[in-house]
Amino acid sequence: MAIKPVEEMIAAARAEIDNHTPAEAKRRVDEEGALLVDIRDVRELEREGVVPGAFHAPRGMLEFWIDPASPYFKPVFAEDREFVLY
């Protein structure tokens, strides 16, 4: 099985997601109840700070925390709202 080039994986991901400016993300949080999800590493949080009200979900755990069948599932991801990952 051939390894898919990273450029193809990025193109496929971009076709499935919406990109927002920081202002649009803030509007979605303020007006529509979206939740900011900070996927940065803990060391980045310590070094750069956090956005107040954002939920931290380390990138390496994201799929496990989102999957209801996972023993690591986090109930916040069952909420009926938009999640804005950064």
C-alpha positions in Angstrom: 0.0 0.0 0.0 1.5 3.3 -1.1 1.7 6.2 1.4 -0.5 9.1 0.4 1.5 12.3 -0.1 1.0 14.9 2.6 -0.2 17.4 0.0 -3.0 15.1 -1.0 -4.0 14.7 2.7 -4.0 18.4 3.2 -6.1 19.0 0.1 -8.6 16.4 1.2 -8.9 17.9 4.7 -9.3 21.4 3.3 -12.2 20.2 1.1 -14.0 19.0 4.2 -13.5 21.9 6.7 -14.4 25.6 6.9 -11.7 28.1 7.7 -12.6 31.2 9.7 -10.8 34.4 10.5 -10.3 35.1 14.2 -13.1 37.7 14.0 -15.5 35.2 12.4 -14.6 32.5 15.0 -15.3 35.0 17.8 -18.6 36.0 16.2 -19.6 32.3 16.0 -18.8 31.8 19.7 -20.5 35.0 20.8 -23.6 34.9 18.6 -24.1 31.2 17.7 -22.7 29.4 20.8 -19.8 27.7 19.0 -17.1 26.3 21.3 -13.4 27.1 20.7 -11.3 23.9 20.9 -7.6 24.5 21.5 -5.7 21.5 20.0 -2.2 22.8 20.9 0.2 20.8 23.1 0.3 21.6 26.8 3.8 23.1 26.4 2.4 25.6 23.9 -0.4 26.5 26.3 2.1 27.2 29.0 4.4 29.2 26.7 1.8 31.2 24.8 -1.3 31.3 27.0 -4.9 30.3 26.5 -8.1 31.8 25.1 -10.6 32.3 28.0 -13.5 29.9 27.6 -11.7 27.6 25.1 -11.8 23.8 25.7 -8.4 22.1 25.5 -8.2 18.9 23.6 -4.7 17.9 22.7 -4.4 17.0 19.0 -3.1 13.6 19.8 -6.2 12.7 21.7 -8.8 14.5 19.6 -10.2 11.4 17.8 -10.4 9.5 21.1 -12.1 12.3 23.0 -14.7 12.8 20.2 -15.7 9.1 19.7 -18.6 8.2 22.0 -17.4 4.5 21.9 -13.9 5.5 23.2 -13.1 5.0 26.9 -11.6 8.5 26.6 -14.8 10.2 25.3 -15.5 13.7 26.6 -19.2 14.6 26.9 -18.6 18.1 25.7 -18.2 16.7 22.2 -21.8 15.3 22.3 -23.2 18.8 22.6 -25.2 20.0 19.6 -23.0 23.0 18.7 -20.2 23.9 16.3 -16.6 23.3 17.3 -14.0 25.7 16.1 -10.6 24.0 16.4 -7.4 26.0 16.5 
